[in-house]
Amino acid sequence: METVASSTIICPQCGGENKIPTDSRFLECEFCGSSIFLDKSKVVNHYVVLSNFDQSEAIGNVKRWMAGNFHVKDLDKNAQIAQTQFYYFPMWYFKTVKG
């Protein structure tokens, strides 16, 4: 999977743009060597999941799904796809702890 964008932080000393490491609370600026504290307590991560198939494959997938046993008989043969369009849907991801 390709990375679309990465998180960065601007160094308060030199203004250099640094990639934020996922496994550390401190960062050494790539440009001036300053130590930067990373307060991740209020960080909201954003992800984009890229599509791994094109429009014709998507149509084939939905037709195979409509042909399954859990739907109206012959749905794949009787339904006509009027339009296809790719959408990104926002969703929330939650991590929980046992409590």
Backbone atoms as SQL, in Angstrom:
CREATE TABLE atoms (id INTEGER PRIMARY KEY, chain TEXT, resi INTEGER, resn TEXT, atom TEXT, x REAL, y REAL, z REAL);
INSERT INTO atoms VALUES
  (1, 'A', 1, 'MET', 'N', 0.842, -1.177, 0.000),
  (2, 'A', 1, 'MET', 'CA', 0.000, 0.000, 0.000),
  (3, 'A', 1, 'MET', 'C', 0.885, 1.237, 0.000),
  (4, 'A', 2, 'GLU', 'N', 0.530, 2.217, -0.777),
  (5, 'A', 2, 'GLU', 'CA', 1.283, 3.457, -0.849),
  (6, 'A', 2, 'GLU', 'C', 0.905, 4.383, 0.295),
  (7, 'A', 3, 'THR', 'N', 1.888, 5.190, 0.737),
  (8, 'A', 3, 'THR', 'CA', 1.611, 6.206, 1.731),
  (9, 'A', 3, 'THR', 'C', 1.226, 7.480, 1.012),
  (10, 'A', 4, 'VAL', 'N', 0.064, 8.030, 1.331),
  (11, 'A', 4, 'VAL', 'CA', -0.419, 9.241, 0.673),
  (12, 'A', 4, 'VAL', 'C', 0.220, 10.468, 1.285),
  (13, 'A', 5, 'ALA', 'N', 0.246, 10.540, 2.596),
  (14, 'A', 5, 'ALA', 'CA', 0.822, 11.681, 3.285),
  (15, 'A', 5, 'ALA', 'C', 1.376, 11.212, 4.618),
  (16, 'A', 6, 'SER', 'N', 2.347, 11.945, 5.122),
  (17, 'A', 6, 'SER', 'CA', 2.878, 11.609, 6.433),
  (18, 'A', 6, 'SER', 'C', 2.724, 12.802, 7.355),
  (19, 'A', 7, 'SER', 'N', 2.748, 12.537, 8.648),
  (20, 'A', 7, 'SER', 'CA', 2.624, 13.602, 9.627),
  (21, 'A', 7, 'SER', 'C', 3.958, 14.311, 9.762),
  (22, 'A', 8, 'THR', 'N', 3.891, 15.617, 9.859),
  (23, 'A', 8, 'THR', 'CA', 5.106, 16.405, 10.018),
  (24, 'A', 8, 'THR', 'C', 4.920, 17.421, 11.132),
  (25, 'A', 9, 'ILE', 'N', 6.041, 17.909, 11.636),
  (26, 'A', 9, 'ILE', 'CA', 6.043, 18.960, 12.644),
  (27, 'A', 9, 'ILE', 'C', 7.099, 19.987, 12.242),
  (28, 'A', 10, 'ILE', 'N', 6.794, 21.242, 12.477),
  (29, 'A', 10, 'ILE', 'CA', 7.719, 22.332, 12.167),
  (30, 'A', 10, 'ILE', 'C', 8.588, 22.592, 13.393),
  (31, 'A', 11, 'CYS', 'N', 9.891, 22.628, 13.198),
  (32, 'A', 11, 'CYS', 'CA', 10.820, 22.903, 14.291),
  (33, 'A', 11, 'CYS', 'C', 10.638, 24.348, 14.766),
  (34, 'A', 12, 'PRO', 'N', 10.442, 24.561, 16.074),
  (35, 'A', 12, 'PRO', 'CA', 10.267, 25.925, 16.578),
  (36, 'A', 12, 'PRO', 'C', 11.555, 26.754, 16.528),
  (37, 'A', 13, 'GLN', 'N', 12.712, 26.102, 16.383),
  (38, 'A', 13, 'GLN', 'CA', 13.986, 26.825, 16.343),
  (39, 'A', 13, 'GLN', 'C', 14.346, 27.308, 14.941),
  (40, 'A', 14, 'CYS', 'N', 14.248, 26.398, 13.956),
  (41, 'A', 14, 'CYS', 'CA', 14.721, 26.759, 12.608),
  (42, 'A', 14, 'CYS', 'C', 13.622, 26.773, 11.550),
  (43, 'A', 15, 'GLY', 'N', 12.432, 26.242, 11.869),
  (44, 'A', 15, 'GLY', 'CA', 11.339, 26.205, 10.899),
  (45, 'A', 15, 'GLY', 'C', 11.395, 25.019, 9.950),
  (46, 'A', 16, 'GLY', 'N', 12.336, 24.099, 10.180),
  (47, 'A', 16, 'GLY', 'CA', 12.446, 22.919, 9.324),
  (48, 'A', 16, 'GLY', 'C', 11.280, 21.964, 9.529),
  (49, 'A', 17, 'GLU', 'N', 10.862, 21.328, 8.448),
  (50, 'A', 17, 'GLU', 'CA', 9.742, 20.385, 8.504),
  (51, 'A', 17, 'GLU', 'C', 10.285, 18.976, 8.722),
  (52, 'A', 18, 'ASN', 'N', 9.867, 18.341, 9.800),
  (53, 'A', 18, 'ASN', 'CA', 10.354, 17.021, 10.196),
  (54, 'A', 18, 'ASN', 'C', 9.216, 16.012, 10.218),
  (55, 'A', 19, 'LYS', 'N', 9.511, 14.776, 9.805),
  (56, 'A', 19, 'LYS', 'CA', 8.521, 13.697, 9.910),
  (57, 'A', 19, 'LYS', 'C', 8.405, 13.278, 11.366),
  (58, 'A', 20, 'ILE', 'N', 7.177, 13.015, 11.805),
  (59, 'A', 20, 'ILE', 'CA', 6.931, 12.626, 13.189),
  (60, 'A', 20, 'ILE', 'C', 7.086, 11.111, 13.320),
  (61, 'A', 21, 'PRO', 'N', 7.988, 10.656, 14.199),
  (62, 'A', 21, 'PRO', 'CA', 8.118, 9.210, 14.418),
  (63, 'A', 21, 'PRO', 'C', 6.927, 8.682, 15.217),
  (64, 'A', 22, 'THR', 'N', 6.541, 7.451, 14.968),
  (65, 'A', 22, 'THR', 'CA', 5.381, 6.880, 15.655),
  (66, 'A', 22, 'THR', 'C', 5.742, 6.286, 17.005),
  (67, 'A', 23, 'ASP', 'N', 7.013, 6.013, 17.230),
  (68, 'A', 23, 'ASP', 'CA', 7.407, 5.274, 18.427),
  (69, 'A', 23, 'ASP', 'C', 8.230, 6.087, 19.424),
  (70, 'A', 24, 'SER', 'N', 8.188, 7.399, 19.347),
  (71, 'A', 24, 'SER', 'CA', 9.027, 8.218, 20.215),
  (72, 'A', 24, 'SER', 'C', 8.277, 9.460, 20.684),
  (73, 'A', 25, 'ARG', 'N', 8.656, 9.955, 21.858),
  (74, 'A', 25, 'ARG', 'CA', 8.051, 11.186, 22.378),
  (75, 'A', 25, 'ARG', 'C', 8.931, 12.398, 22.094),
  (76, 'A', 26, 'PHE', 'N', 10.161, 12.140, 21.629),
  (77, 'A', 26, 'PHE', 'CA', 11.079, 13.222, 21.296),
  (78, 'A', 26, 'PHE', 'C', 11.576, 13.041, 19.877),
  (79, 'A', 27, 'LEU', 'N', 11.954, 14.140, 19.283),
  (80, 'A', 27, 'LEU', 'CA', 12.450, 14.146, 17.914),
  (81, 'A', 27, 'LEU', 'C', 13.649, 15.080, 17.853),
  (82, 'A', 28, 'GLU', 'N', 14.684, 14.673, 17.140),
  (83, 'A', 28, 'GLU', 'CA', 15.811, 15.565, 16.888),
  (84, 'A', 28, 'GLU', 'C', 15.613, 16.160, 15.506),
  (85, 'A', 29, 'CYS', 'N', 15.587, 17.496, 15.435),
  (86, 'A', 29, 'CYS', 'CA', 15.372, 18.178, 14.161),
  (87, 'A', 29, 'CYS', 'C', 16.436, 17.758, 13.154),
  (88, 'A', 30, 'GLU', 'N', 15.998, 17.376, 11.967),
  (89, 'A', 30, 'GLU', 'CA', 16.908, 16.955, 10.901),
  (90, 'A', 30, 'GLU', 'C', 17.785, 18.101, 10.407),
  (91, 'A', 31, 'PHE', 'N', 17.370, 19.336, 10.672),
  (92, 'A', 31, 'PHE', 'CA', 18.057, 20.492, 10.104),
  (93, 'A', 31, 'PHE', 'C', 18.995, 21.184, 11.090),
  (94, 'A', 32, 'CYS', 'N', 18.548, 21.360, 12.349),
  (95, 'A', 32, 'CYS', 'CA', 19.380, 22.103, 13.304),
  (96, 'A', 32, 'CYS', 'C', 19.792, 21.283, 14.518),
  (97, 'A', 33, 'GLY', 'N', 19.246, 20.081, 14.679),
  (98, 'A', 33, 'GLY', 'CA', 19.619, 19.221, 15.790),
  (99, 'A', 33, 'GLY', 'C', 18.892, 19.497, 17.096),
  (100, 'A', 34, 'SER', 'N', 17.962, 20.439, 17.113),
  (101, 'A', 34, 'SER', 'CA', 17.210, 20.748, 18.333),
  (102, 'A', 34, 'SER', 'C', 16.344, 19.563, 18.744),
  (103, 'A', 35, 'SER', 'N', 16.159, 19.403, 20.058),
  (104, 'A', 35, 'SER', 'CA', 15.253, 18.378, 20.578),
  (105, 'A', 35, 'SER', 'C', 13.845, 18.949, 20.627),
  (106, 'A', 36, 'ILE', 'N', 12.897, 18.197, 20.108),
  (107, 'A', 36, 'ILE', 'CA', 11.503, 18.629, 20.064),
  (108, 'A', 36, 'ILE', 'C', 10.673, 17.595, 20.811),
  (109, 'A', 37, 'PHE', 'N', 9.891, 18.050, 21.805),
  (110, 'A', 37, 'PHE', 'CA', 8.977, 17.171, 22.540),
  (111, 'A', 37, 'PHE', 'C', 7.692, 17.027, 21.741),
  (112, 'A', 38, 'LEU', 'N', 7.249, 15.795, 21.574),
  (113, 'A', 38, 'LEU', 'CA', 6.031, 15.519, 20.812),
  (114, 'A', 38, 'LEU', 'C', 4.903, 15.185, 21.774),
  (115, 'A', 39, 'ASP', 'N', 3.999, 16.122, 21.981),
  (116, 'A', 39, 'ASP', 'CA', 2.830, 15.895, 22.836),
  (117, 'A', 39, 'ASP', 'C', 1.736, 15.282, 21.974),
  (118, 'A', 40, 'LYS', 'N', 1.612, 13.959, 22.050),
  (119, 'A', 40, 'LYS', 'CA', 0.652, 13.243, 21.201),
  (120, 'A', 40, 'LYS', 'C', -0.684, 13.012, 21.895),
  (121, 'A', 41, 'SER', 'N', -0.903, 13.638, 23.050),
  (122, 'A', 41, 'SER', 'CA', -2.135, 13.391, 23.797),
  (123, 'A', 41, 'SER', 'C', -3.375, 13.918, 23.088),
  (124, 'A', 42, 'LYS', 'N', -3.223, 14.913, 22.239),
  (125, 'A', 42, 'LYS', 'CA', -4.380, 15.490, 21.543),
  (126, 'A', 42, 'LYS', 'C', -4.314, 15.273, 20.034),
  (127, 'A', 43, 'VAL', 'N', -3.487, 14.344, 19.617),
  (128, 'A', 43, 'VAL', 'CA', -3.318, 14.079, 18.192),
  (129, 'A', 43, 'VAL', 'C', -4.484, 13.241, 17.679),
  (130, 'A', 44, 'VAL', 'N', -5.003, 13.613, 16.531),
  (131, 'A', 44, 'VAL', 'CA', -6.018, 12.823, 15.839),
  (132, 'A', 44, 'VAL', 'C', -5.385, 12.353, 14.534),
  (133, 'A', 45, 'ASN', 'N', -5.216, 11.047, 14.412),
  (134, 'A', 45, 'ASN', 'CA', -4.616, 10.499, 13.196),
  (135, 'A', 45, 'ASN', 'C', -5.657, 10.395, 12.096),
  (136, 'A', 46, 'HIS', 'N', -5.240, 10.648, 10.879),
  (137, 'A', 46, 'HIS', 'CA', -6.101, 10.536, 9.708),
  (138, 'A', 46, 'HIS', 'C', -5.449, 9.566, 8.726),
  (139, 'A', 47, 'TYR', 'N', -6.240, 8.702, 8.161),
  (140, 'A', 47, 'TYR', 'CA', -5.748, 7.722, 7.207),
  (141, 'A', 47, 'TYR', 'C', -6.600, 7.767, 5.947),
  (142, 'A', 48, 'VAL', 'N', -5.977, 7.432, 4.832),
  (143, 'A', 48, 'VAL', 'CA', -6.694, 7.272, 3.573),
  (144, 'A', 48, 'VAL', 'C', -6.380, 5.869, 3.067),
  (145, 'A', 49, 'VAL', 'N', -7.419, 5.083, 2.859),
  (146, 'A', 49, 'VAL', 'CA', -7.254, 3.747, 2.311),
  (147, 'A', 49, 'VAL', 'C', -7.528, 3.836, 0.819),
  (148, 'A', 50, 'LEU', 'N', -6.524, 3.542, 0.028),
  (149, 'A', 50, 'LEU', 'CA', -6.654, 3.656, -1.420),
  (150, 'A', 50, 'LEU', 'C', -7.389, 2.449, -1.997),
  (151, 'A', 51, 'SER', 'N', -8.107, 2.676, -3.076),
  (152, 'A', 51, 'SER', 'CA', -8.792, 1.589, -3.764),
  (153, 'A', 51, 'SER', 'C', -7.752, 0.711, -4.447),
  (154, 'A', 52, 'ASN', 'N', -7.972, -0.591, -4.422),
  (155, 'A', 52, 'ASN', 'CA', -7.020, -1.478, -5.086),
  (156, 'A', 52, 'ASN', 'C', -7.615, -2.145, -6.327),
  (157, 'A', 53, 'PHE', 'N', -8.721, -1.578, -6.856),
  (158, 'A', 53, 'PHE', 'CA', -9.268, -2.063, -8.118),
  (159, 'A', 53, 'PHE', 'C', -9.942, -0.915, -8.857),
  (160, 'A', 54, 'ASP', 'N', -10.086, -1.074, -10.174),
  (161, 'A', 54, 'ASP', 'CA', -10.663, -0.011, -11.002),
  (162, 'A', 54, 'ASP', 'C', -12.178, -0.180, -11.134),
  (163, 'A', 55, 'GLN', 'N', -12.804, 0.678, -11.937),
  (164, 'A', 55, 'GLN', 'CA', -14.262, 0.701, -12.067),
  (165, 'A', 55, 'GLN', 'C', -14.817, -0.621, -12.600),
  (166, 'A', 56, 'SER', 'N', -14.193, -1.184, -13.616),
  (167, 'A', 56, 'SER', 'CA', -14.714, -2.436, -14.181),
  (168, 'A', 56, 'SER', 'C', -14.613, -3.579, -13.170),
  (169, 'A', 57, 'GLU', 'N', -13.548, -3.607, -12.384),
  (170, 'A', 57, 'GLU', 'CA', -13.430, -4.626, -11.341),
  (171, 'A', 57, 'GLU', 'C', -14.472, -4.404, -10.243),
  (172, 'A', 58, 'ALA', 'N', -14.767, -3.145, -9.926),
  (173, 'A', 58, 'ALA', 'CA', -15.789, -2.838, -8.921),
  (174, 'A', 58, 'ALA', 'C', -17.157, -3.335, -9.381),
  (175, 'A', 59, 'ILE', 'N', -17.472, -3.127, -10.651),
  (176, 'A', 59, 'ILE', 'CA', -18.750, -3.601, -11.198),
  (177, 'A', 59, 'ILE', 'C', -18.813, -5.125, -11.136),
  (178, 'A', 60, 'GLY', 'N', -17.734, -5.790, -11.502),
  (179, 'A', 60, 'GLY', 'CA', -17.682, -7.247, -11.411),
  (180, 'A', 60, 'GLY', 'C', -17.869, -7.740, -9.986),
  (181, 'A', 61, 'ASN', 'N', -17.253, -7.038, -9.035),
  (182, 'A', 61, 'ASN', 'CA', -17.385, -7.417, -7.622),
  (183, 'A', 61, 'ASN', 'C', -18.821, -7.279, -7.134),
  (184, 'A', 62, 'VAL', 'N', -19.486, -6.174, -7.493),
  (185, 'A', 62, 'VAL', 'CA', -20.863, -5.987, -7.024),
  (186, 'A', 62, 'VAL', 'C', -21.805, -6.984, -7.701),
  (187, 'A', 63, 'LYS', 'N', -21.546, -7.332, -8.952),
  (188, 'A', 63, 'LYS', 'CA', -22.381, -8.335, -9.628),
  (189, 'A', 63, 'LYS', 'C', -22.204, -9.716, -8.988),
  (190, 'A', 64, 'ARG', 'N', -20.970, -10.061, -8.616),
  (191, 'A', 64, 'ARG', 'CA', -20.748, -11.335, -7.922),
  (192, 'A', 64, 'ARG', 'C', -21.436, -11.333, -6.560),
  (193, 'A', 65, 'TRP', 'N', -21.394, -10.186, -5.880),
  (194, 'A', 65, 'TRP', 'CA', -22.064, -10.066, -4.586),
  (195, 'A', 65, 'TRP', 'C', -23.576, -10.220, -4.757),
  (196, 'A', 66, 'MET', 'N', -24.152, -9.590, -5.805),
  (197, 'A', 66, 'MET', 'CA', -25.594, -9.692, -6.056),
  (198, 'A', 66, 'MET', 'C', -25.997, -11.105, -6.456),
  (199, 'A', 67, 'ALA', 'N', -25.081, -11.880, -7.006),
  (200, 'A', 67, 'ALA', 'CA', -25.374, -13.248, -7.425),
  (201, 'A', 67, 'ALA', 'C', -25.350, -14.224, -6.252),
  (202, 'A', 68, 'GLY', 'N', -24.939, -13.767, -5.088),
  (203, 'A', 68, 'GLY', 'CA', -24.829, -14.637, -3.918),
  (204, 'A', 68, 'GLY', 'C', -26.172, -15.163, -3.445),
  (205, 'A', 69, 'ASN', 'N', -26.121, -16.084, -2.518),
  (206, 'A', 69, 'ASN', 'CA', -27.320, -16.762, -2.018),
  (207, 'A', 69, 'ASN', 'C', -28.128, -15.951, -1.019),
  (208, 'A', 70, 'PHE', 'N', -27.625, -14.823, -0.562),
  (209, 'A', 70, 'PHE', 'CA', -28.309, -14.047, 0.468),
  (210, 'A', 70, 'PHE', 'C', -29.152, -12.915, -0.105),
  (211, 'A', 71, 'HIS', 'N', -29.421, -12.935, -1.390),
  (212, 'A', 71, 'HIS', 'CA', -30.132, -11.835, -2.042),
  (213, 'A', 71, 'HIS', 'C', -31.313, -12.364, -2.855),
  (214, 'A', 72, 'VAL', 'N', -32.060, -11.454, -3.439),
  (215, 'A', 72, 'VAL', 'CA', -33.189, -11.801, -4.299),
  (216, 'A', 72, 'VAL', 'C', -32.678, -12.642, -5.467),
  (217, 'A', 73, 'LYS', 'N', -33.448, -13.653, -5.822),
  (218, 'A', 73, 'LYS', 'CA', -33.048, -14.532, -6.921),
  (219, 'A', 73, 'LYS', 'C', -32.871, -13.730, -8.208),
  (220, 'A', 74, 'ASP', 'N', -31.797, -13.987, -8.922),
  (221, 'A', 74, 'ASP', 'CA', -31.458, -13.350, -10.204),
  (222, 'A', 74, 'ASP', 'C', -31.256, -11.836, -10.086),
  (223, 'A', 75, 'LEU', 'N', -30.917, -11.352, -8.907),
  (224, 'A', 75, 'LEU', 'CA', -30.673, -9.919, -8.737),
  (225, 'A', 75, 'LEU', 'C', -29.556, -9.443, -9.658),
  (226, 'A', 76, 'ASP', 'N', -28.519, -10.245, -9.795),
  (227, 'A', 76, 'ASP', 'CA', -27.403, -9.854, -10.657),
  (228, 'A', 76, 'ASP', 'C', -27.808, -9.768, -12.125),
  (229, 'A', 77, 'LYS', 'N', -28.812, -10.533, -12.546),
  (230, 'A', 77, 'LYS', 'CA', -29.253, -10.509, -13.947),
  (231, 'A', 77, 'LYS', 'C', -30.301, -9.429, -14.198),
  (232, 'A', 78, 'ASN', 'N', -31.141, -9.151, -13.197),
  (233, 'A', 78, 'ASN', 'CA', -32.238, -8.196, -13.383),
  (234, 'A', 78, 'ASN', 'C', -31.871, -6.752, -13.047),
  (235, 'A', 79, 'ALA', 'N', -30.900, -6.564, -12.193),
  (236, 'A', 79, 'ALA', 'CA', -30.512, -5.198, -11.801),
  (237, 'A', 79, 'ALA', 'C', -29.657, -4.563, -12.891),
  (238, 'A', 80, 'GLN', 'N', -29.880, -3.286, -13.110),
  (239, 'A', 80, 'GLN', 'CA', -29.071, -2.532, -14.071),
  (240, 'A', 80, 'GLN', 'C', -28.310, -1.454, -13.314),
  (241, 'A', 81, 'ILE', 'N', -27.010, -1.449, -13.470),
  (242, 'A', 81, 'ILE', 'CA', -26.189, -0.431, -12.815),
  (243, 'A', 81, 'ILE', 'C', -26.294, 0.838, -13.639),
  (244, 'A', 82, 'ALA', 'N', -26.877, 1.875, -13.049),
  (245, 'A', 82, 'ALA', 'CA', -27.112, 3.133, -13.768),
  (246, 'A', 82, 'ALA', 'C', -25.894, 4.044, -13.730),
  (247, 'A', 83, 'GLN', 'N', -25.130, 3.982, -12.652),
  (248, 'A', 83, 'GLN', 'CA', -24.002, 4.898, -12.507),
  (249, 'A', 83, 'GLN', 'C', -23.022, 4.310, -11.498),
  (250, 'A', 84, 'THR', 'N', -21.754, 4.554, -11.707),
  (251, 'A', 84, 'THR', 'CA', -20.744, 4.183, -10.716),
  (252, 'A', 84, 'THR', 'C', -19.889, 5.404, -10.423),
  (253, 'A', 85, 'GLN', 'N', -19.534, 5.543, -9.165),
  (254, 'A', 85, 'GLN', 'CA', -18.689, 6.661, -8.756),
  (255, 'A', 85, 'GLN', 'C', -17.937, 6.242, -7.501),
  (256, 'A', 86, 'PHE', 'N', -16.660, 6.593, -7.436),
  (257, 'A', 86, 'PHE', 'CA', -15.836, 6.249, -6.284),
  (258, 'A', 86, 'PHE', 'C', -16.002, 7.308, -5.200),
  (259, 'A', 87, 'TYR', 'N', -16.222, 6.867, -3.963),
  (260, 'A', 87, 'TYR', 'CA', -16.375, 7.777, -2.827),
  (261, 'A', 87, 'TYR', 'C', -15.424, 7.373, -1.706),
  (262, 'A', 88, 'TYR', 'N', -15.000, 8.354, -0.950),
  (263, 'A', 88, 'TYR', 'CA', -14.327, 8.110, 0.324),
  (264, 'A', 88, 'TYR', 'C', -15.352, 8.347, 1.419),
  (265, 'A', 89, 'PHE', 'N', -15.479, 7.412, 2.335),
  (266, 'A', 89, 'PHE', 'CA', -16.416, 7.556, 3.439),
  (267, 'A', 89, 'PHE', 'C', -15.648, 7.816, 4.724),
  (268, 'A', 90, 'PRO', 'N', -15.987, 8.899, 5.427),
  (269, 'A', 90, 'PRO', 'CA', -15.337, 9.126, 6.719),
  (270, 'A', 90, 'PRO', 'C', -15.874, 8.137, 7.748),
  (271, 'A', 91, 'MET', 'N', -15.003, 7.662, 8.589),
  (272, 'A', 91, 'MET', 'CA', -15.434, 6.765, 9.650),
  (273, 'A', 91, 'MET', 'C', -14.514, 6.940, 10.849),
  (274, 'A', 92, 'TRP', 'N', -15.001, 6.528, 11.988),
  (275, 'A', 92, 'TRP', 'CA', -14.227, 6.591, 13.219),
  (276, 'A', 92, 'TRP', 'C', -13.650, 5.216, 13.504),
  (277, 'A', 93, 'TYR', 'N', -12.455, 5.202, 14.052),
  (278, 'A', 93, 'TYR', 'CA', -11.788, 3.971, 14.478),
  (279, 'A', 93, 'TYR', 'C', -11.506, 4.114, 15.966),
  (280, 'A', 94, 'PHE', 'N', -11.929, 3.152, 16.751),
  (281, 'A', 94, 'PHE', 'CA', -11.763, 3.233, 18.198),
  (282, 'A', 94, 'PHE', 'C', -10.863, 2.117, 18.697),
  (283, 'A', 95, 'LYS', 'N', -9.982, 2.456, 19.630),
  (284, 'A', 95, 'LYS', 'CA', -9.209, 1.464, 20.369),
  (285, 'A', 95, 'LYS', 'C', -9.750, 1.474, 21.785),
  (286, 'A', 96, 'THR', 'N', -9.950, 0.297, 22.347),
  (287, 'A', 96, 'THR', 'CA', -10.491, 0.212, 23.703),
  (288, 'A', 96, 'THR', 'C', -9.567, -0.624, 24.583),
  (289, 'A', 97, 'VAL', 'N', -9.772, -0.509, 25.867),
  (290, 'A', 97, 'VAL', 'CA', -9.051, -1.330, 26.833),
  (291, 'A', 97, 'VAL', 'C', -10.083, -2.100, 27.642),
  (292, 'A', 98, 'LYS', 'N', -9.675, -3.230, 28.174),
  (293, 'A', 98, 'LYS', 'CA', -10.597, -4.005, 29.017),
  (294, 'A', 98, 'LYS', 'C', -10.900, -3.212, 30.269),
  (295, 'A', 99, 'GLY', 'N', -12.159, -3.210, 30.672),
  (296, 'A', 99, 'GLY', 'CA', -12.502, -2.434, 31.854),
  (297, 'A', 99, 'GLY', 'C', -13.583, -3.047, 32.680);
